[in-house]
Amino acid sequence: MPPTSAPKVVWDADPALVGQALDNIAQTLATLVEQLIDAGAEGIFYAHTALPQAGLSRDRSTFERLSTPHDQTVFDAAGDASIIVHTCGPNANVEWFTDSPVSALSWDSYLPGNPALDEVTRLPVVGGVDRRLFDGTHADLIRRQARESAARNHGRPFLLSPTCSVDPYAVTDDDLRAFAEYAN
């Protein structure tokens, strides 16, 4: 009989093993980043997601212990290339990344617990249009959010984009035109 639920990962059950696994992942990503930069990439987009569903709490000390040193390995591999960090989900703890050696920060500013783009001033920001609007029915809202976000972030480094990935099967030409109209 199969188990009724997957076992929870306990990050502290074997700290040496977890540390080695995270180091292996970071080294693999660092190698990939070096190869991308060597091949001509001018930067990387680094999506960061804490995994509370896997038992990784979102407290800062756990983050600094289990994530920060490994993230730094990847950032170091990028050298002088641009790095945009996207911190995913609600309560994304954007402030934990404001002192990171990155070029810009991205997060979904429309999700609960996340700051508005203009509340983060230390680094350039990426976002401005709620990703959920790209579904073929909200072209006017896409235009409005693009215009309002650009106005709120005027005078500072800012890249207008959806707040996270959009569903490529739901986004329509009208959505893209509405977004592009503002950019022109």
N, C-alpha and C positions, 0 to 999 in steps of 0.2 A: 504494500500500500504506500503510495507516495506521501511525503509530508504535506501537511495542510498549508504551511507557509514556509517561506525561505528563512533560513537562520539569519539572525542579525549579526553583522560584523561588529566585533568588539575591538576597537582600535588599540586599546591598551592591554589586550590579552597577551600579546607578544610584541612589545615595542621594537625590539631589534628586527624582527621579521617584517613588521609594517614599515619601519624606517628603510630597510633594504629594498622593499618592493617600491616604495615611493621614490627612492633614489634611482632605481632602475628605470622607472617611468620617466623621471626628469632627465636622465642621461639620454634616453632614447629620443625624447622630444628635442633636447639640446642638439643632438646629432642631426636630426631632421632640419632644425632651424639653421644650423651652420650650412647644410647642403643647399637649402633654399636661398640663403644669402649669397653663397658662392655661385649659384646658378643665375643670380641677377635680381632676386626679390629685394625690394627696398624696405620691406618691413613685414611684420607679422600681426595677425589678429589672434589674440590669446583669450579664449573663452574660459571663464573660471566659474565652477559651480561647486559649492559645498554640498555634501551629501547627507543631510539629516536623516533621510530615509534609510541610509546604510549605517546609522549609528554615529556619524560624525556630527558633533554638536557645532553650533554656529557661535560658540563663545570665542573671544579673541585669543585667549591663551592657547586653545587647541588649534586655532587657525595658524598662529605664529609658530607653533611647534611642528604641525603636520604639513603645512602648506608653504609658508613663506620661504624657507631655505630651498625648497625644490623649485618654486616659482623663480627664485633668483638664479638658479642654475640655467633655466631656460632664457631668462632675460640676458644673462651674461653671454650666452651663445649668440644672441642677436647683435652683439657689438654695438656699432653706432646706428644700426638700422632702426626704423620707427617701430614702436610697439604700441598697439591699441589693446587695452585689456577690457574685456566685457565681463562684468560680474552679473551672473544670472539670477533671475527669480525675484520674488518679493523679499523684503528685508535683506537686500543684497550686500549690506555692509560696505557700501561704496567708500566710506571714510577709511577703511582698512587699506585701501590702495592709493590714497592720495600722496603718500610719501614714497611710493614705489618708483623705480627708475624707468618710467614709461612715458610715452609721448602723449597719450590721451586716454581718457576713461569713457566707457560706454556702459549703460545699464538701462533697464526699463523704468523710466521715471514715472510711468503711469500705474505701476504696481504698488500695492500697500507696503508701507514701511521704507520706501525709497525716496530720496530727495528729488526735488525738481532740478533740472540741469543747471539753472542759474544759482543754485545753492552751493555748488562745488566750484570754487574759484582758483584753486591751486594749479590745476591742470586743464588743458583744453578738453572739451567734452564732445561726445558723439551721440546723436539721437535727436529727439524732438517731435517725432510723429509716432503715435501709438501703433505698434505693429499690427494690432488686432483690427485696425481700420482697413487694411489691405485685403478686402474680401469682395470687392465689386459693388458695394452698396454705400460707400462713404467718401466719395471723391471730394465733396464739399468740405467735409471735416478734415480730410488730408490737407487740402489747401489751407484751411484756417489754422490748423496746428503748425504747419510749416511756417506760415507767415508769423504767427505768434511766437514760436520758438526762436526764429531768427531775430525778431525784435527784442526779445528778452535777453538774448545772448550777443547782441550787437556790440562791436568794439572789442571782442575777445576771440581768441582762436576757438572755432566751433565748426563741426562737421554735421550738417543736417542729414539725418538718415532715419529709417524706422528704428524703433527702440530695441528691437531684437530681430531674429530671423522671421521672415514672412513665409506663409505657406505658398509655394510656387504653383500649386494647383488652384488656389483660391484667388490670388492676385490677378487683376484684370488690366487690360490696356488702359482703361479709364483711370484706374488707380495710379498707374505709372505716369500717365499724362498729367494728372492732377499734381502729383509730386514734382514732376519735371517742370511744370508751368511756373511753379514758384522759383525754381532754380534759374530760370531764364529771366 
